[in-house]
Amino acid sequence: MSKKNTIKKTTSNITLEVEKRIIELHQKDKLGAQAISDKLSEEFDINFSRAPIGKRLTKLKKAGKIKDVPHKKRQASKNMRGKYYGKKRNTYLDIRIITDIDRKTRDLTTGKLKYNIPNDAKFKVDFKNPTASDAITTKIPEEFLGIQYFKTKKDAERAVARNEKRINNDN
């Protein structure tokens, strides 16, 4: 039987060496419990679960051995915001990749999927929506209203170019 299978997944099995590494990853690299467990699983060739790491972090915080790292300062949070981290987010006409979160987000009041994203769509462009600012009618074609979804990046680029051409012709 391999060493991996014999180790139980409890906080009592976290050695002093592993605990020091947990502190280092949390404080210096600003990683959360899941990222720490993934990193430790690679480094120590043992399958670390997220829960015991989270419990150990809580104990270390209560003991005053580590400071709390706010979620917005953690590496995963920075990665999610990508190029918008630390900046005012303006996604107007940005071509962005559709993420799993986009596909899974649910409306809190109805419980239904918030966005109607086609299964084959891979990119999205936010053309904004003038009706959101209480405009009753608009001359803007339907294809340039709100968030539009595209199969390829080329399709999205063409749509943005057509929209810019339309804007320049209107002026």
PyMOL commands that set and color helices and strands:
alter all, ss='L'
color gray80, all
select helices_A, chain A and resi 3-6+11-13+16-27+33-44+50-62+71-73+75-84+100-104+130-133+142-144+153-170
alter helices_A, ss='H'
color red, helices_A
select strands_A, chain A and resi 95-97+123-126+147-150
alter strands_A, ss='S'
color yellow, strands_A
deselect
rebuild
show_as cartoon
